[in-house]
Structure formats: C-alpha cells, structure tokens
C-alpha cells in the first residue's frame, strides 16, 4: 500500500488529494490547487471572442501558453505555469513535487462560498502540471470538471488503514484520541471537545454517539452520493457515451450534445472496463515478477564483479612483481586501469539497479492503485478514470520490454597482461582487450595493376596475401595531405577498392593500407606514391611506386561525384556509412580534413585556401539513422531513413555518422504532424539522453519548433524565439559548419533565426527527438545552400 502513495498525492501541493477534480487530460488536481494555478488569458483568446469571429474552436481548445505573451521572449512555453496575469513577473515557486506554479497576485477575496462556487476570473485558463496541456474555462469555471469520487474513496481507505488510532477532529493543537463519534455530524470527538462543541442538550440531544471503531465501520459502509451530471446538476448518470467515453444523463441524450452518439448501459460498461483493467494488470504483474528476479540477478552480479576484481588484481600484482624494477612505475598505472574498469562496471550495474528499482516501485504503486480502483462499486466514478488507467497500464507494460531486463554489463574483466616483451618495451606495456588471442592479419598487398589516377581522383586496390590463413575483419586506408605531411585515415571497412575524389591538382600523395581483426592491426603495406593531374584537361597519368622505382602506365577512370566512393559494392555512397568496425573513425568530412583551409601541417608552407575553391572542400555525406543508438520507442523504416515513435513522450534517435571537421548539410521532411507537437532537430554527442527532448541536457544543440514558432535549446536553456513554424510537408535543414564552429537551421529553404550556436567543437552526430504525433524522413548527400557557399568563399 505504501508504494501507492505517489498516486494519491496532488502534483501541486504534494499532499493527499482534497476534493479532486478530473481534467480533460485525465489527470487530477485538488480543487483548491486548481484555483491557485488559474491564469487569465487576453480577451482575444477567450471562447466568446473566438465564437464571435466564427472560428468554431471548442471552449476546451488546448493552447500554447506562450501565445498569451505573458512571459519573456526567451521563454519556451515549456513547463507548468499559473498565477494571474495581473502579476506576470511574480517569482515562480516549486511545490513539494517539483512543479512550478505562480502564486496569485493577491489573496482571494473573503467569501462564504466554497472554492467550487466562488467566482472565477473571466477568461481563466488552467494548465495541467503533469502533461502541460492548457485549456480555457467556460462560464461554469471549475464546476465544469467532474469530481473523482473513486480517488476520494481510495484515499479514505488508505488513510484509515494507516491510522493506528482515531484522533479527535476538533483539537486545536496535538489531537487527542477520540472517544466517541456522532453519526449525524460525522465527526470524531475527544471528551473535552465533546463537552465543549457537542453538548447533550437542545437539538444535539437527539444525535447518536457511538464508539470510534463502530463509527469508522458505519462511515465506510455508508452509501456514497449518487454521481450527478456536470451539465445537468439535478440529473444522475444513467448511460455511457461510447463516442465521448464518459457517463451521461437522460437530458444529455434527449437534448444535449450526446443526442446522436452511441450509448450503452452504465452497468454493462462498468463490468466490461473492470474486466479489461484486470486483464491488463495480469500482464503487468508478470513484468513486475520478472523485474524482481532481474534485480536479484543484478545484485548477484555485484558480488561476482567484486570477487573477479579481487582475483584479477592478485594476478596482476603477481605478474608485475615478477618483472624487474623498471616495471614498478608502470604497475601502478595498470592497477589504476583495473580499478577504473572495476568502478565502471559497478557503476553501470548499480545505475541499472537504481533505475530498475524506481521503475518497479512505480509499477507496483500503479498496480496497487488499480487494484483499489477495481474494488470501487460506483460504476459512474469508475468509468470516469478507467480508460486512462487502462492506457497507463498498457504503456507501463510496454516500457518493461525491449531489453529493459537485460544486464548492461558483464561480470568478466576482459583484460590480460602480456609480460613477455623485453626491458626496452616496458613503457609500451598495456592490456590486451581479448581473452582468446589469435594472430593479427597479414600485411595487405597493393594491386598496382588496379591502382590509377585521373584528374584529381585516385583509385586504390589491395588484397590479402595468397597464402594468408588469418581472416581480416576490415581495412584502413591512409593518405597524407599531398604536401609531405602526416597520414590521415580516409576509409575504414571491408571493401578492397576505394576511389578518392577532391584531391589537389598537380600534387603528390602517399597512400598505405593495413588490415585489422579482433586481435589487432597488421603492419602497413608498402607506401604508394600518387601523382594527380596538372589540370582538368590532362590525359592519363603514370603512377610512380617506391619499390622497385619503376613507372607503370595507369588505366583511365571516370570521376565520381561523391567525396569518397566505394566500388563495386557501394557505388555512389561515401565512407561516412562505414562505422561497424571497432576501428571506426572520428568521422572527418572526407578529404576536407586533409586539405582544409588553414590546416597547418608541420611541413606545410601555405594555407590550402589559396589553392582550392571552397565548393571543392565542402563534403557531401550519405548516412541514415542508427537503430543501435536510438531509444527503444523509436520506429525506423525506409532503410532507416524514416522515423517515428511509439510513445507520446519525446524520444531521441541519432544518425550513423559523426562529424568532427568540415561543413555538412542535411534535411528532414515532415511526413506527419498531428496535434501541434514540438519536435527538435540538431546535433548531439553519442551519450546524449535518449528519453527527453533534444537539448534538455548539455550533450545536444537543437532547434525545437511547433506550428507557429521555434526556439534554440542547449542544456535546457531556451533562446531566440523565432516566428514561423512547420506543418505536414515542411522541410527542416541543418547546417553544421565545423570550420567556423557554428550551427544554423533552415525551414523551407529559409534561414530560421540567427546562427543558432557558436563555438561548437568535438564529435557531433545528427539527432532528432519526436513522439508518435510526428514522422520525418532524412535526406543526405546534399550540397550546402548556395548563399552560404558564396558567403564562405568571400570570407
């Protein structure tokens, strides 16, 4: 029962619900708390003015609070706000549950009316503190919301079950234990309060006083008030509207808005929904049982990690002590590595234990709450909340799937110390990351008859030695900068042929290749010298190669449009797609990382911006979304180019490609956009949070946008609100310029606001956050907008 307590507390005041009302979004609020977070809207936003203008919008139309212009330009409209418009600058406060609310500008006027009957300011608006949906109240004010009597009954039973002894309800300070209860007044009294407040004379002499225990039983068994219709207060609920999913009265069917709707008997729907909720709870109960067993497994893993850590440290110390004195300093460093691995494993498992425990507690609380709701005998009250509870149970059950109950860490320490090197190799001593060692691949052989250059492109081909028996998982191709500088990786993958475009004309490049597998990397092949053409009209070139120093005729090749193409298996695709290897790159913008302007290598005598036009340096990258890095609620299709979501909450998915240098541009088209959500687009680190909107943490830089305007967001800070939103069919462009270290956004080929972010450095992955109301499709391999290329050339 204690785990159910979260379900019984108001999100605003943090206390048990008092006179709870049900909002249209199915969440609950205390009646007094709902009144405290009301806010007035401008006259133009009122239901009356909208009806007068012929817009036909419902009185309960959901609004974006930012449209009311109550807050600053930097405000995102994101969160829960309240208070009266007469004091919009009142500092916000936090409730015990962490919900931000604005207190009223002045105390409410003294009145003898109850909170439900007290007048509500005209054009009042209320925002749900849990789902942040807003709606404008009609003339009935808070009386238009139904009361959640089922929740009141559950709270009453919960409090009674926790009370050790019945206390007097009229004691001013510390309540004394009650001695009697008045059945007519429904109040518990101690002896002094009974003599003072309930004397046995006059009309009170006819009241019946009973012992407290008997009074509690009679109170629990007393019939509840019959539910009445919110539109017709004198009518009881008699039927259930299938279309609106709510109980209705006889007048609603005869002359109200439900007259043409399908209705069913209240009792039949009560039994049906109880049955559905019970069936949903069966599946959730199985998930809770699996979670408990999983927690036991995780706790056993902690002990096993501890034991393996102690054993491994003992072996490591024994090996290090066997070495000569020169190993002592290195031994301390290696022990630190083991401890770090130990702490990392423990942290991952403990974090998973903590996460799973919180999730299990919430699941158990929801189960107990649902079981208490099933005990309710009021069909109308039950049906008011049954749909929402059924959805919550199904959603909670879905959240336990898709790998949630799978350990994120193994208990083994995949480290072994190689103590065979000679004394001069001591400082290179390191852990081998694979337990079962196997030979590294043989050195690849460059196939000179397949290698050639044409204009500013070069094609290289290689193969494994004919007698090699050790398979290679992939190859790494390296080129220098064409000016005698250091080598850079330009391709990592399984292919044995690669064409490189975008080299400098009239330049000499050195190329080499090596193979790798799980054990390690092979030695480099012999270095191949490549000479590019003097200009675009030159004929076939020759390819000098170092050993022996003979010149071979080269076969003419057709140029490729992409920055780096693979043949024959991946025509027209750039190397940005190839990231499955454990030796994957910190992806640079193809050869722009080799010959970018201002790239100062040790032997470079002049900046390359004097040699190459800026358009030749802008990379064109092809990539898709990465299912491995996506949140489990993300749904991918169309070869991982189209994404949507199975959750109403924001979920993040990253692209397969990471960028650390160069200029990159991609677009996303909006295939579906319902109910005005606010998806976010931008870039992120690999370890960005996947279950919140993009930009909520410090690992993402994003623009989130609705149907009217957009904001830039990083580390939960909102800036630069810009008019102009999106709709179905809209196109969002993202331009990441790592040469100038900035990020810019476009909507329908027009720049959206100023440059969004400056001074961005590091490795970035394209990223999107969305929910089930949005579907987008990714388009890559695009050139940057023309005006930006022109501006870059001038700069």
N, C-alpha and C positions, 0 to 999 in steps of 0.2 A: 504493500500500500504506500510506503514512503516514497518509492520511485515514481509514483503517480502524481506527486505533489506539484511538479512543474506544470502539469496540465491544468491545475486548479488555481493558478495564480495569474492575476492580471498583468499584462506586459507593461503597463504604465506605472501603476503604484507598487507592484511587486507583492501585494497581499492577496489573500483569497478573494475571489470574485464576490462583489456585493451587488445584488440586483443586476446580474449580467444581461446584456443585450447582444443580439446576433447581427453583425454587419452583413451586407450582401456578399462579401468575400468569404463568408463562413467563419471568420474569426470572432472572438468575443471580447467585450470590454465591460468594465464596471460602468454603470450608468453615470456616476459622478465623474469618473475619469473621462468618459466620452465628452461630457460637457466641458471639462477643463481644457481639452485639446481642440475645441472648435476654433475655426478661424473664419473671418469674413472675407468674401470674395468681392471684386469690383462689381458694380451694377451691371456692366455689360456681360458678365459671366453668369448672371442669375438665370434660373429656369424661366422666369417670366419674360425677361428681355429676349431670350432665345426663342421662346414660343411666339413672341410678338414679331420677331424677324422672320418666322417661318422656317427655322432650321429644323424643327421637328426632333430635337435631341431630347432624350429622356431626362427626367429630373435626377436620375441616378447615374448620369454620364460620368465616367471616370475622367479625371483631369490631371494634367501635369501641373503641380503646384508652381513651377517656375513661370507658367503662363500668367500667373496672377501678379507678377512683378513685385512681390513682397520683399525679395531679397536681392543681394548684390549681383553684378554681372558675373562674378566668379563662381556664384553658387550653381551647383549642378542640378538642383531639384531632386537630388537623390538622398533619401533618408526619410525620417518621420518628423514632421513639423506641426506645430499647433500654436495656440495663442490667438489674440485678437489683432486685427490689422491696425488698430489704433496705436500699437506699440511694437512695430516690427523689429526694432533694434533691441528688444529685451533679451538679455543673455539667456541662452538655452541652458536647461538643466538636464540631468540624467536621472531617470527613475532607477529603482533598485535593480531592474532587469537590463539597464544599459540603454533604454530607449530615450532618444532626445525629445523633449517636449518644451514648449514655450508657455510659461505661466500666464494667466490672464493679466491684462494691463492694470486692472483694478479689481478689488474684491467684488464678488457678485452682490447685487443689492439685496438687502434683507427682505425676505419674503416668507410668507407662511405656506407657500405651495411646495409640493415635493419637487425634487430635481427633474422628474419627468414632465411635470406640469408647468414649471417655471418657464417664462418666455425665453425663446432662443433668438439671438440677434438675426436680423434679416440677412438673407443670402449667406447663411452659415455653411461652412464646408468642414468635413471631418476626414482625416487621413488615418488609415489603419496602420498602427505602429509595427505590425508584423510583415505585411506584404506591400506596404507603402502605396496602396491604392487610395485615391481620393474621390469623394462624391459630395454633391451639393444636397443639403437637406431641403425637403419640401415644407409646406406650411405646418405639417404635423410635428416637425422637429424630431426629437429623439423618440417621441411616441410612435413614430412610423416604423421603428425597429422592433421585432418580436423579442420577448424575454425568453431566456434559456432556462426554463424551469427544471429541465433534466440536470443541467450542470449545478443548479442550486441544490437539488436533491443529493447529488453525488458529494458535493462539498459538505453538506449537512451530515451525511453518513460518515464521511471521512473524519470530520472534526469530532463527532460523537465517539467514533472508535478510538481516537487518540486521547480523549479526556479521561483522566484517571478518576476524577470526582467532579460532580456537578457543582458549579460555583454560582453564587448569588449574582444576579444580573443588575442589581441596583447599588452595590457597594461603590463608593466613590474612589477609593484607593485600592488597596490589596483586597480582591474579592474573597469573601469568606465562603465556606462550604454551605451549599443550600440545604435547608431543612424541609421546605415544602415547595409545591408548585401549584399555582392557581390555574385550573383548566380553562376558565373563562378568559383570564388575562393572558394566558400562555407565557407566564413569567415565573422564574425561579427566585425564591426569597430565602435569605437567612433570617434568623429570629428577630434581630433588631430592625432590619428593613421591613419585615412583615408588619411589625407593630407600628412602624412609622408611616409606611406607604400603603398598607392594606389592612386597615383596622377592621375588626369583625363587627361593624355596625353600618346602619344605613343600607344603601343598595349593595355594598360589598358583602354584607352578611349572607347573601344568597349564593355567593360564589363557593365553588367546591375546591377545597385544598387537599392535595394528595401528596404522598411521599415523592421525592425527586425521581427515584428509579421508575415508579409507576407513571409519573408524568412524562419521562422520556419515552417510554413504550407507547403511551397514548398519543404523544406528539408524532412519533414515527408512523403509527398506524392510522393517523387522521387522514382523511381523503384530501388530495390536493385540489386546488381550484381548477375548474374546467378551463381549457385553453379557449381564448376568445380571438376573433379575427382582428388584425391590426387596422383594416379598412372599415369594418363594421363592428364596433366595440360591444354591441349588445348581442352579437351572434356567436355561437360556438362553432368550432371547426367540425365539419361533418363529412367532407370528402377530401381526396388528394388529387391535385392537378398534376398529371404526368408530364405535361409540356414544361411547366414552370418549376416542377419538383418542390412543391410546398403544399401544406394543408390549406384548404379554403372553406368558406362557409356557404350557406344556401344563397345569400344575396349575391355573393361573388359569381355564382353560377347563373343566376337569373338575370342580373343587370350589370355585373361588373366586367372587368377585363378578362375574366376566365370563362365567359359565357360560351365561346366557341372552342374551348380547349377540351382535350380528352381527360376525363376524370375517372377515378376508381374509388372503391370503398376504402375508408380510412383503416379499418381493421385488417383488411387483406394486405394492403401495402405495408402496414406495420409489421405483420408477420413475415412478409417477403424480405424486407430490408433487414430485419433481425437475422433471418437465415443467411442472407448474403454477408453480413458482417461476421457472423460466426464462421462461415466457410473461409473468409479472408483471414481470420485470426488463426485458423489451423495452419496455413502456410507460414505465417509469421512466427508461430510458435516453433515450427521446425527450424526456421532460421535462427531463432534465439537459442535453441538447444545446440545447434552446430556451432554457434558463436561461443558458447560456454566451453564446449570441448576444444575449440580452437585456442581459447585463452589458456587452457591447461597445457596444450602443446607449446604455446609461446613461452610460458613460464618454465617448462622443462628445457626449452632451447636456451634460456638464460643460464641455467645451471650447466648445461653441456658446453656452452661457449666459455664459461668460467673455467671448467675443467680442461678443455682443449687449450685454452690460453696458458694455463699454468704448465701443462705438459710441453707446449711448444716453446715457451720461454726457457724451460730447463734444457731442451735440446739445443736451442740457440746459444745459451751460455756455455754449454759443454763444447760446442764447435768453436766458439770464439776463444775459449781458454786454451784450446789446443794449438792455436796459431801463435806466432811469435809476437814479441812486444809491440811491433808496429801495428798490430790489429786492434789494440786496446781502444784507441780513439774511435775507430770505425764501429767497434762493438756497441758503444753507447748509442750511436746513431741508429744502428739496426734495431736495438731494443726499443728505441723511441718509435720506430716504424711499426713494430709489433703492437706496442701499446695503443698507438693510434688506430690500427686496424681493429684491435680489441674494443676500444671505446666506440668506434664507428659501428661495429656490429651490434654492440649492446644498445647504442642509441637508436639504431633503426628498429630493433626488436621492441625496446621499451616504448618508443613512439607509437609503434603499431599496437602494442598492448593498451596504451593510453587511449588511442583513437578507437580501438575496438570496444574498450570498456565504456567509453562515453556513449558510443553508438548503441551498445547493448542496454545501457541504463535507459536511454531514451526509448528504445524499442519496448523494453519491459514496462516502462511507465505508460506508454501508449496502449499496450495490451491490457494492463490493469484498468486503465481508464475506460477502454472499450467494454471490458467485462462488466464494469459497474454500470455503464450506459445500457448494456443489454438487460440488466436487471430492472430497468425502468419500466413501469407499467402504463405510462402515459403515451399512447400511440402518437398523438399530435406532437408532443415535445420531442419524442424520439425521432420522428421523421424530419424534424427541423434540422437535425445535425447528422443524420445517418449517412447521407450522401457524402458529406465532407469527410466523415470518419472512414468510410469505405475507401475513398480515394487515398487518404493518408496511409491506411494500412497497406494498400497495394503498392504505393510509392515507397514506403519503408521496406517492404519485402524486396522490391526491385533493387534497392540500394545495397542489399546484402549479397547480391550476385556479382558476377563478372570479376572474379579474382579477389574479392574482399577478404575471404577466409583462406588466403594463400600466404605463407610466410614470405616476407620481402628479403630475407637474408638467410644464408646458410650458416651452419654452425662450424664448418670446416675453415681452417686457415690455409688457403691455397698458396703457401709460401714455403720455399725450401732454400737452404743456404748452400751455395757452391763454394767449398773450401779448397778446391784443387788449384786455383791459379797460383802463380809464383809471387814472390815478395813484391816485385815491381807492379803487380796488378792489384795490390791490396786496396788502393784508393778507388778502384772501379768495382769493388765488391758490392753486389746488390742481390735482392730477392729475385728468384725465378718464379713467375706467376702461374706456372702449370706444374701439377704434381707429376704426371706421367710424361717425362721428357721424351722427345723424339728429334731426329735430325732436322736441321733447317734445310730449306730447299737449295738446290744447286743454283749457281750463278746463271742468269738468263744469257742467251746469245742473241745479239742484234743481227737481223737478217738484212744484210746490205743490199741484196737484190730487190727488196721490197721498200727500202727507205729512199725518199726523194724529197726535193723541194720544188715549189712553183710559186713565183711571185713572193709574197710574204707569208706563205703557208709551208708547213713541213709535215710529212707523214713518216712515222717510225713504226717498225715492226720488229718483233722479237719472238723467241721461243725457248722452251726448256731444252737442255742438252739431251741428245737422243738416248743416252744410257742412264738418265736420271730416274731413280725409283721413288724419290720423295716428292709427293704432290705439293703444289703451291696453291694457297688459297687466293692469291692475287698478286698484283704487281704495282710498283711505284715508279712512275716516270718523272725524272727531274730534268729541268733546263736551267741554264744560267740566264743572266739578264742581257746577253748579247754584247756585253762590254767587259767580259772577263770577271764579272762579279760572282757572288755566291750562288749556289744552286738553290732552286725552289721546286717543291712538288707541284706538278701540273695535272697529274692524273693518278688515281688510286682505284683499282678494280680488277676484274677477272679477264678483261679483253687483252689480246696480244697485238693489237694495232690501234694507233691513235693518230689523228690529224689535228694539228695545232694551227689555228689562224691568228691573225692580228699581230704577227711579229714585225719588227722593224725591217724596212727595206735596206739592202746593202749592209747587212750585219752578219756577224759570225756567232753562232750559238753552239754551245757544248751540251750534249744530251747523254744521259745514262739511265739505266733501269736496274731494279733489284726486285727479287721475289720475296714473299713472306708467307708464313703459316702460323699456327698457334704457338709453335715453339720459339720462333724468332724470325730474323731477317737475313737473307743471303748477302754475300758481298756484291758490290756494284759490278755491272758489266763494264766492258771497255768503253771509254768515252768516245762518242761520235761527234764529229765536227760538221755543222750545217751552215751553209752559206746561202742567204736569201738574195733575191734579185736586186739589181740596182734600181729598177723602176717597174711599173706595172706592165710595160710592153716587152720586157726582156724575154728571151727564149729559154729553153731548158738549161738548167744549171748542172754543175758537177758537184759531187759530194766528196770532199777530202776526208779520209779517215785515218786515224793515227798509226795503227799497226796492221800491216806494213803501210808505208807512206805512199800509197798509190791512189790515183783518182779514177773513179768509176763513173760511167755515164748513168744518168738518172732518168727514170720514166716520168713523163709529164702527168701531172694530176690536176683534176678540176678543183677549183677553190670551193670551200664550204662556207655557208652563210653564218653558221654558229661560231661562237668563240672557240669552242673545243668540241670536235665531233668524234664519235667512235664508229669505226667500221669493222666488220659489216653488220654487226648485230644491233647497233643503236644509231642508225642514221638520223641526222638532224637533231640529236639530243646533246646537251652539254654535260660536262663532267660533274656538274652540281648534283646530279641524281645519284651518284655512286657513293653511298655512305654506309653500306652494310659491312664494310671491312672494319676490323678492330683498329686498323691503322688509318682511319678516316682523317680528312684534313680539317683544319680550321679554315673553312672554305673561303678562298680569295676570289675576287672577280676575275676568273680565268687568268689570262696573261697580263691583265691590268696590274696585278700585284708584282709582275716582273718589270714592266716598263711604264709605270705610272708617273705622272709629273711630280717632280720634287722628290723622287725616290732616290736617296743618296747612298749608293753602294760605295764600298771602300775605294774602288778604282775608277769610279765614275767621274768624268771631268766636266760634264754639263748636264743640266736638267733635261729630262726627256720631253718636256713640254715644248721645247724648241724643235723637236724632230717629228712629233706625231700629232695629228689633229685630234681634238678632244673626242669627236664622234667615234674614232677608231679605238679609243680607250674605254668607252662605255660598254660594260659587259651585258650580254644577253643570256639570261639563265632560265633553264626549264626546271621546274620542280613541282611537286604535289604535296598534299597534306600527309602528315606522318601518323599512321594509326598507332604506332608504338608509343608516341608521346602524348596522345590525345586522352582526355578524360573518358571514363568508361561509358558515359551517357552520350558521347558524340557518335553520330551515324555517318559513315562515309560511303560514297557511291561514285559512279562515273570515273573509275580508275583513280579514286582518292582525290578527285578534283572538286567534287560537290559534297558539302557537309550540311547537316542539320543536327538536331539534338532531341533526345527523348525526355528531357527534363524541362520544367518551367523555370528552373534556376539557370544562371549563366554558367556555361562550361567552355573551356579553352582547348583549342587544338593548334598545334604548331606545324609549320612547313618542314619538309625533309631537309631543306638547305639552310646552312648557317653562313652568314656573311661577316667578314672582318675587315674587308677593304673594298674600295670601288664604289660605283654608282649603280643602283639596282631599282627597277620599277616593275610593279605587278598590279593587277587589277582584280576586283571581285565584283561580280554582278549579283544583284539581289533577285533570286528566283521566287521567294515567298516572303511576305511581310504582312503579318496579321496583328491586330490589336495594338499597334504602335509601340513595339518594344524598342530597346536601345542597344543594338549590337555594337561591338567595339572591334576596331581594326588597328593593326600596328605591328610592332616587333617586340620580342621578349627573349630573355635568357632561357636556357634549357630547363632550369629548375624553377620556372615561374609557377605560381599557384594555379591549379587547373580547375578549381571549383568555385571561383569568384570571377567577377567581371575583370577583363583585361585592364591593367593599370591600377588595380587595387593595392598591389604590393610594389616594392622598389625594383622588381625584375622585369617590368613591362612598361612600354611607352606607347600610348594608344590614343585614338580618337573614338569616342562613342557618340552615336547620333540617333536621333529619333526622326519623326516625320516633319519636324519643324526646325530643328537647330542641332548643333553639335558642340562638344566640349573636348578639350585635350586633357588627358589624365595620366599621371605617373605618381606612384607612391601614395595613392588615394587623395591626391591634390588635383582639383579641377581648375582649369584656366581657359581663357579665351573662348567664351561662348560666342558662337557664330550662327547667324540666321541661315536657313537653308537646310533641309533635311533630305531623307530618302523615301522611296516608295518602291513597289514592285517594279523591276526593270532598271533600277538605278545602277550606276557604276561607281565604285569607290576605287580610287587609285592611291597607291602608297609608294613614295619615292624616298629611298634610303641612300643618302649621299655621304659615304664614309670618308671621301676626300675632304669634304668641308664639315664633316661630323654633324650633320643635321638630318631631320626627318620632316617631310612635307606630305600633306594629304590633298586629294582631289575628289570632287563629286561631280560626275557627269562632265569630265574634261575641264572643269574649272577649279582653280586652287581654292581650298576651303580654309579661310582664315590666313594668318601669317605662317611663317615657318614654325612648325609645332614644337620641336625640341632642338636645342643646340648642344654641342659638346658631348655627343654620343660616341662612345668608344667601346671596343671589345667585339665579342662574337654575338650576333643577333640572328634570330630565326623569325621569319614571317609568322604572324599569330592572329587568331580571330577568337572572340568569345561571343556566343549566341545561345538562344534557347529554342524550344520547339516551335516558336512562332516565326522563326526566320530560317531560310535556306539560302546559301550563297554558293557560287561556282567560281573557282580560281582560274585566272588567265595569266600565263607566264610567257617568257620568251619575247617580251615587248620592249621596244625602244623607249627611252625616256621622252617626255613631251618635248616638242620642237623648241618652244620658247625657253625651256630650261637648258637645252643643249646650247642654244645661242648665247644665253647668259653666261654659261660656263666657259664658252670659248672666249668671250670678251674678258671675263675675269682672268 
